[in-house]
Amino acid sequence: MSIFINGSPTREFIPKKGLNKGNHLTSFLFLIAVEGLLGVSRTTVEKDLVESLEIGNKLVKVNMLQYANDTLFFCKANIKSVFNIKVMLN
């Protein structure tokens, strides 16, 4: 495993300790990861890499919904959008 610092990966290391499910830090780490995913998702939509769905009479654009620890991605059914969501998740 490695992490990015200022856009560059560190050398590989083996994680030796983790957090238990009941640990209060687990929620904070989850929120940090979710914020990063949200930022990448917004960027893909802004750059027209993913076409959002338009829902309802007011045509509200939706591309991602999150509830608790579940995340759902929505996009128009085309190869470009699906491929770019896959790239975003990698």
N, C-alpha and C positions, 0 to 999 in steps of 0.2 A: 504494500500500500504506500502511496505517497500523497502529499497535499500540495496545493499551489500557493506560493507566496509571491506576491507582486507579479502574477502571471507566469511564473516559472515553477516547474515541479521540483520538489525536494528529492533527495535520494530515497530509495525504497526502505521501508521499515516494517516490522511485524508488530501489530497491535498486541499488547500484553494484558491490558485491563479494559473493562467496559463498564457501563452503567446498568444497574438493575432497573427493572421496569418501574418500581416505586420511587426511584430517585427523582428529586425535584429538578435536577439538571437535565433530565431526559426531555422534558417539555420544552425547555429553552433551546436545546440542540435541534429538536424537531422544528421549532419556529424559524430558526436560522436557515435550515435546509429548505423549508417551504418558501421563505422570502426569496431565496436564490432561484428556486424553480419559477416563482411568479415573475421575477424580473426577466428571466430568459424567455418565458412564455409571452410577456408583453413585447419584448424585442422582436420575436418572430412575427407577431401580428403587425407591429409597426412597419416592418420591412417587407410586408406582403408575402412572407414565406408560408403563412398559414391563413386560410380563409375562414373567418369566424362564421358561426351560424347566426342568422337573424331570427329572433323569436318574438312572437306576439304582434299585436296591431301596431305598436310603435317601432317594430324592427330593432329591438335591443340586441346588440352584438354580444355573443357569449362564446368564449373559447375554452374556459376552464372554470370548474366549480370545485370547491373544497368544503368538506364538512368533517369535523373531527380529524381522523387520520386517513380519510379517503379523498382521492383526487380523481376527477373525471375530466377528460379532454374532449372538446367538441370541435369538429371542423367539417367543412364541406367534403363530400365524398369524392375526392380526386387524388390522384397519385402524388401530386406536388405537396399537398397539405399533410397527407399521411407520412410521406417520406421525411418531411421536415420536422414533424413531431418526433419521429423515431430518432433523427439526428439530434434534436434538442435533448432528448432523454439520455442519449449516450454521452 
